[in-house]
Structure formats: C-alpha cells, structure tokens
C-alpha cells in the first residue's frame, strides 16, 4: 500500500492559514520588543512592515520576535522527535460492517461480545437501541412510546429510522459496526438497503431446534441477583438459591417452538437478500469454537480486501 511520508521537522507553516489578527499581533511584538541580541528577527520584523500582512505573517512565523516567556503556538498535530518521519496511509481500509442473526438461545449475545472486543466494532442491538431512544425522549423514541403504551408493536419505519441514524453516527462510520439481530424481515432489510446500508458479511448461527428448546426451557432467573442459571448446564450453587429461581413466562416449550418457527420464516426471507455474503456457523459447539469460525471468516474478508487493494495499486 502506498504511503505519504513527510520527514520535515518542524512542519513548515502555511501562510494562508494565518489569520489577520495573528499577523497584526506578530508585527506588534516585533516593534515593541527590541533586543540587540536578536538582530535577525528584529530586522525581518521591520522589513515586514513594508510588506503585505500575509507576507509579514509568513516571515514572522519562521523568526518570531524575541520576548520573555513567549507562549508557543498551539499545534493540532502530535509533537514528534526531530527527523522522525510522519507516515500517513494513502487510503485507510474501510471499516467492517457486519450483521449477525441467530435464534433465541443460539449464543448470539456471547459471540457479539467476542467480535466487538477483537475488532473494536460498535455493537448495535435494535431492542437496546429502541429502549434507549424511548428513555432519552428523542423524536423517534416518543413516537415508539405511543405504540408501546398501547401494547402494540412499534412500526418498522420507526425502528428502521433509529437503526439508520445510529449506523450513521461518527463512531459507527469510523470503527465499523456489528448489527445484532436486525433486520428480522425482508421489509426491514429492503428499508435499510434504500438508505444505502448493506453489510460486508451476514453471519447466521445455526443450532438444532431440540438443542435450542432445551437451552431455553431450562433457563432460570434469580430475582435477587438477576443472575441467569440453567438447570442442566449451569445449575445454582445451593438449595437456597434454587428455591427462589423463577422461569420466564415465555420460556415454555410451546412458546419457544412458536418463536423458533417465526424466526426461521423471517430469517429465510432475509437470507434471500444477503445470500451472496452469508456465512453459516455451526453454533452447536463450544463458544470458543463458534468464535473461531466467525473469526476465520472475518480475517478472510480482511485478507481479500488487502489483496484487492494491492492489485489496484499495482
């Protein structure tokens, strides 16, 4: 990859960037602080009186007038040692844009944490975003609250606007983003596409239905600590805790299967739009092995980008 190297130290100031007030200030100090030990700066300052203000400011920037406790000019660049080259990339690689989908209890939340930790992506979950917007009282949040207070689903158009605005914030644009569990339908995916929002990769976690049912039905909540247990995979530490555990009302086998059926129908419609960039991950292994699969896919994507950049630069 080509790079621009600037080895000049200190950087040469651009006279066009100096304001009128700075030029006037430099001339005033040159005239009012004569010093026989600094003939060169005073001579230049005197000559600069006959020049234009922009020329005067340019000369004074190289030879500042002598005065006690001269305040250094603030710089917007990070100071570097002399002769240390400043290397800038000719073109930065675009940030990653990832969507991830998985059924309830597929382990999606854990994988989102691992992905964002390694790749420093902005993690955006539509549900969390909706609750945050409502709590903040934003325009979209107020509109969403009206439906939520009536027990109705928030319309796609409101949620899509929330997601779009979050994806376009500076941190998402600079770091890249991981969109968690959204879009959930083809209409939501098409709405994002109309705004020019498309992922580089769509990650789908696949776990057999019987395993998902077992994971969900066995979940228990400790109302005192808020800790989540599982009767088989993560049982409570003692009988006292076990006696107070509760089960979510929708964690029954019947309701879980209904949610899974709805999820499968929706995800098939979404996959039809992202089929060329979809990777299917075996989620019925350890969380480390699941992440290894996702990590390999992301590293492969980054490697392909580098090879494409090199071929274009050649």
Secondary structure as the mmCIF struct_conf table of DSSP 4:
data_model
#
loop_
_struct_conf.conf_type_id
_struct_conf.id
_struct_conf.beg_label_comp_id
_struct_conf.beg_label_asym_id
_struct_conf.beg_label_seq_id
_struct_conf.end_label_comp_id
_struct_conf.end_label_asym_id
_struct_conf.end_label_seq_id
STRN STRN1 UNK A 3 UNK A 6
BEND BEND1 UNK A 9 UNK A 10
HELX_LH_PP_P HELX_LH_PP_P1 UNK A 11 UNK A 14
HELX_RH_3T_P HELX_RH_3T_P1 UNK A 15 UNK A 17
BEND BEND2 UNK A 18 UNK A 18
HELX_RH_AL_P HELX_RH_AL_P1 UNK A 20 UNK A 32
TURN_TY1_P TURN_TY1_P1 UNK A 36 UNK A 37
HELX_RH_AL_P HELX_RH_AL_P2 UNK A 39 UNK A 48
TURN_TY1_P TURN_TY1_P2 UNK A 49 UNK A 50
BEND BEND3 UNK A 51 UNK A 51
HELX_RH_AL_P HELX_RH_AL_P3 UNK A 53 UNK A 62
BEND BEND4 UNK A 63 UNK A 63
HELX_LH_PP_P HELX_LH_PP_P2 UNK A 64 UNK A 66
TURN_TY1_P TURN_TY1_P3 UNK A 68 UNK A 69
HELX_LH_PP_P HELX_LH_PP_P3 UNK A 70 UNK A 74
BEND BEND5 UNK A 76 UNK A 77
HELX_LH_PP_P HELX_LH_PP_P4 UNK A 78 UNK A 79
TURN_TY1_P TURN_TY1_P4 UNK A 82 UNK A 83
STRN STRN2 UNK A 86 UNK A 89
BEND BEND6 UNK A 90 UNK A 91
HELX_LH_PP_P HELX_LH_PP_P5 UNK A 92 UNK A 96
STRN STRN3 UNK A 97 UNK A 102
TURN_TY1_P TURN_TY1_P5 UNK A 104 UNK A 105
BEND BEND7 UNK A 106 UNK A 107
HELX_RH_AL_P HELX_RH_AL_P4 UNK A 108 UNK A 119
HELX_LH_PP_P HELX_LH_PP_P6 UNK A 121 UNK A 121
STRN STRN4 UNK A 122 UNK A 125
HELX_RH_AL_P HELX_RH_AL_P5 UNK A 126 UNK A 136
TURN_TY1_P TURN_TY1_P6 UNK A 137 UNK A 137
HELX_RH_AL_P HELX_RH_AL_P6 UNK A 139 UNK A 149
TURN_TY1_P TURN_TY1_P7 UNK A 150 UNK A 151
HELX_LH_PP_P HELX_LH_PP_P7 UNK A 152 UNK A 155
HELX_RH_AL_P HELX_RH_AL_P7 UNK A 156 UNK A 167
TURN_TY1_P TURN_TY1_P8 UNK A 168 UNK A 168
BEND BEND8 UNK A 169 UNK A 169
HELX_RH_AL_P HELX_RH_AL_P8 UNK A 170 UNK A 175
STRN STRN5 UNK A 177 UNK A 180
BEND BEND9 UNK A 181 UNK A 181
BEND BEND10 UNK A 185 UNK A 185
HELX_RH_AL_P HELX_RH_AL_P9 UNK A 186 UNK A 194
TURN_TY1_P TURN_TY1_P9 UNK A 195 UNK A 196
BEND BEND11 UNK A 200 UNK A 200
STRN STRN6 UNK A 201 UNK A 206
HELX_RH_AL_P HELX_RH_AL_P10 UNK A 209 UNK A 217
TURN_TY1_P TURN_TY1_P10 UNK A 218 UNK A 218
STRN STRN7 UNK A 219 UNK A 222
TURN_TY1_P TURN_TY1_P11 UNK A 223 UNK A 225
STRN STRN8 UNK A 228 UNK A 230
TURN_TY1_P TURN_TY1_P12 UNK A 231 UNK A 233
STRN STRN9 UNK A 234 UNK A 234
BEND BEND12 UNK A 237 UNK A 238
HELX_RH_AL_P HELX_RH_AL_P11 UNK A 239 UNK A 244
STRN STRN10 UNK A 245 UNK A 246
TURN_TY1_P TURN_TY1_P13 UNK A 249 UNK A 250
BEND BEND13 UNK A 252 UNK A 252
HELX_RH_AL_P HELX_RH_AL_P12 UNK A 253 UNK A 274
HELX_RH_3T_P HELX_RH_3T_P2 UNK A 275 UNK A 277
STRN STRN11 UNK A 278 UNK A 282
BEND BEND14 UNK A 284 UNK A 285
HELX_RH_AL_P HELX_RH_AL_P13 UNK A 287 UNK A 313
#
